[in-house]
Amino acid sequence: MPHFLKPLVAMIAGAAALAVAMVVPAQALVEIDVNKGVIEPLPIAITDFISGNGIGTQISDVVAADLARSGLFKPIEKGAFVEKISNPDVAPRFADWKVINAQALVIGRVSREADGRLRAEFRLWDTFAEQQLVGEQYFANENNWRRIAHIIADAIYERLTGEKGYFDTRVVFVDESGPKDKRIKRLAIMDQDGANVRYLTRGDDLVLTPRFSPTRQEVTYMSYASGKPSIYLLQIETGQREPIGEFPGMTFAPRFSPDGQRVVLSFGRNDGNSNIYAMDLRSRNTQRLTESNAIDTSPSYSPDGTQITFTSDRAGRAQIYVMGADGSNAKRISFGEGTYSTPVWSPRGDLIAFTKQSGGEFSIGVMRPDGSGERILTTGFLNEGPTWAPNGRVIMFFREQAGAAGPKLYSIDLTGRNEQHIPTPSFASDPAWSPLLD
Amino acid sequence: MIRFEGLARNPAVIALVAGLALAGCASKKTIPNSAADIGLSANNAVPGSSQDFTVNVGDRIFFDTDSSVIRADAQQTLARQAQWLGQYPNYAITIEGHADERGTREYNIALGARRAAATRDYLASLGVNAGRLRTISYGKERPVAVCDDISCWSQNRRAVTVLSGAGS
């Protein structure tokens, strides 16, 4: 069966397809249709990967947690397993897995190479078709074991749903501590499941709205470090920071273009209104894209880079608009009750996510780029700041309750049915999802 | 309620309390960053000091929801501010624009900037030298009141005139 290996990073090198010598009859293969309205999670058995120590179980537990949180899979309790896998190189006893209704079976092994690296192998079986769907192996440094697990989860997700996975990704966000009227905010980065939190700033300056570069290990964000709100670039690996440029007023609401060459942003005019500009990162030349006597902010490019969606109150209240990337032909697309802001274009191009304020509540929703098909995914006291998983199927946002506490991060899928809290060490806001790592 | 005795000397606070009373929920609201909170009363603020400005003039004005229009009560406060600032011309002035938490982050930064600019322009129209006036927006990042109802959010929709430099 053809299976194409994804490109691998330097630290995870040398994946190879594993083959098990056997002949099986062709049958309809197990699959999940993510476009169905209500998705019954697929029962899947994820066995402890065989290893000399606990690392195999740790990896298979992370794989199971990723798949379960997607809402598309239901890992079966290990206690129900009949067959105990001892050799991942031979075919499993399918009857033992069918009897517990495991439609798919994941087995694996983790061993150590002579050079100290981990070698992780796994196979995905269709138990009813009695066929291997995926067999791959990965090599990585031991401290990257969670990444191996996420890559394996992505491979399973992709094979069974036909969609790209999103587990081998990270999220940059704002860590919040201290009382609400004296909040300390720090940029932080973590894996999409909340693991491996690392702080990128120290909390000396108020920092807001980080966004990932689509092409580099780089973040753009807004900071009060200079005494006025300004946009900065930060290298994630080195921690090096620089202002994006000198502006005669505040700049805020930055976001990269899909090719990573530009940052689109809001510039605060002296008269109190805000216009949208694009800055070329190599030349640092800016181009003004809007000039209304209004608030124009929160710009976000379409994935093909030809259009920009943004917030404007030029018609009186905040609404969502779409214009050409050169600022031409701005058109209002939101017409529902209330106000709309924070539009973010899906990486698939098919939808724009937004925050809607109506009836004293804040909702996260999506609509098509022409404004049709508005759907609200979640509503409450405060839900704000959607960011897309790279496959365009899941949205992360922050939620806050009334009172003196603080915001927390959540994800929700496009059905609106599968909502998950993302654990963070403290309060957290302004999440921004990375592209798939490579 | 001793706290209100000192506060009532601040006309801005009087306006606020009156507004709350009309809304039917005047009780038990703390007025943050007020003279009483920092242990001052009107009687011991040195004339020309920033305490004098905060306590006897009123350092802040309030806005309606999603608006940067200078209200009638705010016009009175700004008139007193302009007079005082004319009397003590050596202060540099930063006008901070703020929004309540009932808006999204980036929009509120823009809204705070608009409020600060409207306040600056109003003070300039009353004769305050525009060269002394700078503005900054904090959006919804620096609430003075932490709570979950309308009367409280109204205290966060504000522009605060902050003095720096030697006064006299």
Interface residues (C-beta under 8 A of the other chain):
Chain A: P179 K180 D181 R183 L206 L208 T209 M222 G227 K228 P229 M250 F252 A253 S266 G268 N270 D271 G272 N273 S274 I295 T297 S298 T311 D313 R317 A318 T339 S341 T342 T355 Q357 G360 F362 F381 L382 E384 G385 E400 A402 G403 A404 S429 D430
Chain B: P32 D66 S68 E101 R102 G103 T104 R105 E106 Y107 I109 A110 L111 A113 R114 R115 A116 A117 A118 T135 I136 S137 E141 R142 P143 V144 A145 V146 C147 D148
